């Protein structure tokens, strides 16, 4: 092979390597790169789906190098009083399954013509998907008056709308934890579970008055089987996921570059070996 064709081959190999690396990078970024938004809040939302460490929590635990003693442990109602005493916890708002069932039955059968519902503002603004309120109310959180502790929603005639003023006696969709009323809440929940032969898992909002990242770490260490959404959880998950994407891209690029380098160097080496020796 002449030097001219060797140079052409080298150019083609370099172009092919760049194309392959670029294509692989695009595929990785389109399929795996995380662009999740980090909630602009110090609160933490807890919900129950996996009941054990799955991909989301595994990513967080590995990223923070947290090693829980029991990975199957998730938050139960009996744990809430102890959680309320954890450093950084300001208030806990627990989704009230018994109330929403009573309210839905009343609205559906006509016993309740109109109802105003109070939902913690952070639930509506940041956690509508895991909380189920996006599906439940089908309202645009960006249009809600979310400046106070609660957002208020009017339900009537099968429709929902934001309430611009604070209603007199709203239904509190989330019970605000209070040691003085906790036993009453649990008794009402137990009655609901028996009457409806139902199951109720913990879904709650925790507001914080100290370092929310430290609290998130503590919750993950003690209750790694629960599901969480918070600024810290989203930040760590996004960073760890994207780091893994970059590692995969870099390893692939190095491998392609090594193969390309071998192909580029080999023809010149072979041509040199075949060149007749000077006498």
C-alpha positions as CSV (number, residue, x, y, z in Angstrom):
1,X,0.0,0.0,0.0
2,X,1.4,3.4,-1.0
3,X,1.9,6.2,1.5
4,X,-1.0,8.1,-0.1
5,X,-3.5,5.3,0.5
6,X,-2.1,4.7,4.0
7,X,-2.9,8.4,4.8
8,X,-6.4,8.0,3.3
9,X,-7.0,4.9,5.4
10,X,-5.8,6.7,8.5
11,X,-8.2,9.6,7.8
12,X,-11.1,7.2,7.3
13,X,-10.4,5.3,10.5
14,X,-10.2,8.6,12.5
15,X,-13.5,9.8,11.0
16,X,-15.1,6.4,11.7
17,X,-13.9,6.4,15.3
18,X,-15.2,9.9,15.9
19,X,-18.6,8.9,14.4
20,X,-18.8,5.8,16.5
21,X,-17.9,7.6,19.7
22,X,-20.3,10.4,18.9
23,X,-23.1,8.0,18.1
24,X,-22.6,6.0,21.3
25,X,-22.4,9.2,23.4
26,X,-25.7,10.5,21.9
27,X,-27.4,7.2,22.6
28,X,-26.2,7.1,26.2
29,X,-27.2,10.6,26.8
30,X,-30.6,10.2,25.3
31,X,-31.4,7.0,27.1
32,X,-29.6,7.2,30.4
33,X,-28.6,10.8,31.2
34,X,-30.6,12.1,34.1
35,X,-32.2,15.6,33.8
36,X,-34.5,15.3,36.8
37,X,-35.2,18.7,38.4
38,X,-34.0,19.1,42.0
39,X,-36.9,20.4,44.1
40,X,-36.3,23.9,45.4
41,X,-37.4,23.0,49.0
42,X,-36.0,21.7,52.2
43,X,-38.8,19.2,52.8
44,X,-38.7,15.5,52.2
45,X,-41.6,13.4,50.8
46,X,-41.8,9.7,51.9
47,X,-43.9,7.2,50.1
48,X,-44.2,3.4,50.1
49,X,-43.8,1.4,46.9
50,X,-40.7,-0.9,46.8
51,X,-40.6,-2.0,50.4
52,X,-36.9,-2.6,50.0
53,X,-33.8,-1.2,48.3
54,X,-34.4,-0.9,44.6
55,X,-32.5,1.0,41.9
56,X,-33.3,4.5,43.1
57,X,-32.3,3.9,46.7
58,X,-29.4,1.7,45.7
59,X,-28.0,4.6,43.7
60,X,-28.4,7.0,46.7
61,X,-26.9,4.5,49.2
62,X,-23.9,3.8,47.0
63,X,-23.4,7.5,46.2
64,X,-23.4,8.4,49.9
65,X,-21.6,5.2,50.9
66,X,-24.4,4.4,53.4
67,X,-24.6,0.8,54.6
68,X,-27.9,0.1,56.4
69,X,-28.1,-2.7,58.9
70,X,-31.4,-3.9,57.4
71,X,-32.2,-3.1,53.8
72,X,-35.8,-4.4,54.0
73,X,-36.8,-1.9,56.7
74,X,-39.3,0.7,55.6
75,X,-41.3,3.3,57.5
76,X,-44.5,2.1,59.3
77,X,-47.0,4.1,61.2
78,X,-45.5,3.0,64.5
79,X,-42.2,4.6,63.5
80,X,-43.7,8.1,63.0
81,X,-43.5,9.2,66.7
82,X,-39.8,8.3,66.7
83,X,-39.1,10.0,63.4
84,X,-40.7,13.2,64.7
85,X,-37.9,13.3,67.3
86,X,-35.1,13.0,64.8
87,X,-32.8,16.0,64.4
88,X,-34.0,18.4,61.7
89,X,-37.7,17.3,61.7
90,X,-40.0,20.3,62.1
91,X,-43.5,18.9,61.2
92,X,-44.8,15.6,59.7
93,X,-47.9,15.6,57.5
94,X,-49.4,12.0,57.1
95,X,-51.7,11.2,54.3
96,X,-55.1,10.3,55.8
97,X,-56.5,7.3,53.9
98,X,-59.6,7.1,56.1
99,X,-60.6,10.7,55.4
100,X,-60.1,10.6,51.6
101,X,-62.2,7.5,51.4
102,X,-65.0,9.1,53.5
103,X,-64.8,12.3,51.4
104,X,-64.8,10.4,48.1
105,X,-67.8,8.3,49.1
106,X,-69.7,11.4,50.2
107,X,-69.0,13.3,47.0
108,X,-69.8,10.4,44.8
109,X,-73.2,9.5,46.5
110,X,-74.3,13.1,46.8
111,X,-74.2,13.3,50.6
112,X,-71.5,16.0,50.3
113,X,-72.4,18.6,47.7
114,X,-69.3,20.7,48.1
115,X,-66.0,20.2,49.9
116,X,-62.8,22.3,50.5
117,X,-59.6,20.3,50.9
118,X,-56.4,21.4,52.5
119,X,-53.1,19.9,51.2
120,X,-49.6,20.9,52.3
121,X,-48.3,23.4,49.8
122,X,-45.1,21.5,49.2
123,X,-47.0,18.4,48.3
124,X,-48.9,20.2,45.6
125,X,-45.9,22.2,44.3
126,X,-43.1,19.6,44.4
127,X,-44.4,16.1,45.1
128,X,-47.7,15.8,43.2
129,X,-46.6,12.7,41.3
130,X,-45.5,10.4,44.2
131,X,-48.2,11.8,46.4
132,X,-50.9,11.1,43.8
133,X,-52.4,14.6,44.0
134,X,-51.6,15.3,40.3
135,X,-53.9,12.4,39.3
136,X,-56.4,13.0,42.1
137,X,-57.1,16.7,41.5
138,X,-55.7,17.3,37.9
139,X,-54.7,20.8,38.7
140,X,-51.8,22.9,37.5
141,X,-49.6,23.5,40.6
142,X,-48.1,26.6,38.9
143,X,-51.5,28.3,39.1
144,X,-52.1,27.6,42.8
145,X,-51.8,30.1,45.7
146,X,-49.0,28.2,47.5
147,X,-47.6,30.9,49.7
148,X,-48.8,29.5,53.1
149,X,-48.7,26.1,54.9
150,X,-51.6,24.7,52.8
151,X,-53.1,24.9,49.4
152,X,-56.9,24.8,49.2
153,X,-59.0,23.0,46.6
154,X,-62.7,23.2,46.0
155,X,-64.5,20.0,45.0
156,X,-68.0,20.1,43.7
157,X,-70.1,18.7,40.8
158,X,-67.3,16.3,39.9
159,X,-64.9,19.1,39.3
160,X,-61.9,20.6,41.2
161,X,-60.5,24.1,41.3
162,X,-58.1,26.1,43.4
163,X,-59.7,28.1,46.2
164,X,-58.3,31.6,46.4
165,X,-59.4,32.2,50.0
166,X,-58.9,30.1,53.1
167,X,-62.1,28.1,53.7
168,X,-63.6,28.0,57.2
169,X,-63.5,24.3,57.8
170,X,-61.5,22.4,55.2
171,X,-61.0,18.6,55.0
172,X,-57.3,18.1,56.0
173,X,-56.1,15.6,53.5
174,X,-52.9,15.2,55.5
175,X,-53.0,14.7,59.3
176,X,-50.4,17.0,61.0
177,X,-48.6,14.9,63.6
178,X,-49.2,15.8,67.2
179,X,-48.5,13.5,70.1
180,X,-51.7,14.6,71.8
181,X,-53.9,13.4,68.9
182,X,-51.8,10.6,67.4
183,X,-53.7,7.8,69.2
184,X,-57.0,9.2,68.0
185,X,-55.6,9.3,64.4
186,X,-54.4,5.7,64.7
187,X,-57.7,4.5,66.1
188,X,-59.6,6.1,63.2
189,X,-57.2,4.6,60.7
190,X,-57.6,1.1,62.3
191,X,-61.4,1.4,62.1
192,X,-61.1,2.3,58.5
193,X,-58.8,-0.6,57.7
194,X,-61.2,-3.1,59.4
195,X,-64.4,-1.6,57.9
196,X,-63.0,-1.5,54.3
197,X,-60.7,-4.5,54.6
198,X,-58.0,-2.1,53.3
199,X,-54.3,-1.7,53.5
200,X,-52.7,1.6,54.3
201,X,-49.0,2.5,53.7
202,X,-47.2,5.5,55.0
203,X,-47.1,8.5,52.7
204,X,-46.0,11.7,54.4
205,X,-44.3,15.0,54.1
206,X,-41.6,16.0,56.5
207,X,-40.7,19.7,56.8
208,X,-37.3,20.5,58.3
209,X,-35.7,23.1,60.5
210,X,-32.1,22.0,60.1
211,X,-29.8,20.3,57.5
212,X,-32.3,18.4,55.3
213,X,-29.4,16.5,53.7
214,X,-28.3,15.0,57.0
215,X,-31.9,14.1,57.8
216,X,-32.3,12.4,54.4
217,X,-29.1,10.4,55.1
218,X,-30.4,9.4,58.5
219,X,-33.8,8.2,57.1
220,X,-32.0,6.3,54.3
221,X,-29.8,4.6,56.9
222,X,-32.6,3.6,59.2
223,X,-35.4,3.1,56.7
224,X,-33.8,2.2,53.3
225,X,-36.8,0.4,52.1
226,X,-39.1,3.4,51.9
227,X,-39.2,5.6,48.9
228,X,-38.1,9.3,49.1
229,X,-38.1,12.5,47.1
230,X,-36.2,15.5,48.2
231,X,-33.7,18.0,47.0
232,X,-30.8,15.9,48.3
233,X,-32.2,12.6,47.0
234,X,-32.7,14.1,43.6
235,X,-29.3,15.7,43.6
236,X,-27.4,12.6,44.6
237,X,-29.4,10.4,42.2
238,X,-28.8,12.7,39.3
239,X,-25.1,13.1,40.0
240,X,-24.5,9.3,40.4
241,X,-26.5,8.4,37.4
242,X,-24.7,10.9,35.2
243,X,-21.3,9.9,36.5
244,X,-22.1,6.3,35.5
245,X,-23.0,7.6,32.0
246,X,-19.8,9.5,31.7
247,X,-17.7,6.5,32.9
248,X,-19.4,4.3,30.3
249,X,-18.8,6.8,27.5
250,X,-15.1,7.3,28.5
251,X,-14.4,3.6,28.6
252,X,-16.1,3.0,25.3
253,X,-14.2,6.0,23.7
254,X,-10.8,4.7,25.0
255,X,-11.6,1.3,23.6
256,X,-12.5,2.7,20.2
257,X,-9.5,5.0,20.2
258,X,-7.2,2.0,21.0
259,X,-8.6,0.0,18.1
260,X,-8.4,3.0,15.8
261,X,-4.8,3.7,16.8
262,X,-3.9,0.0,16.1
263,X,-5.5,0.2,12.6
264,X,-3.8,3.6,11.9
265,X,-0.4,2.4,12.9
266,X,-0.5,-1.2,11.5
267,X,-0.4,-0.3,7.7
268,X,2.6,2.0,8.1
269,X,4.3,-0.7,10.1
270,X,3.6,-3.4,7.5
271,X,4.7,-1.1,4.7
272,X,7.9,-0.3,6.5
273,X,8.6,-4.0,7.0
274,X,8.0,-4.8,3.3
275,X,10.2,-1.9,2.2
276,X,13.5,-3.4,0.7
277,X,16.6,-2.9,2.7
278,X,19.1,-0.4,1.4
279,X,22.4,-1.8,0.2
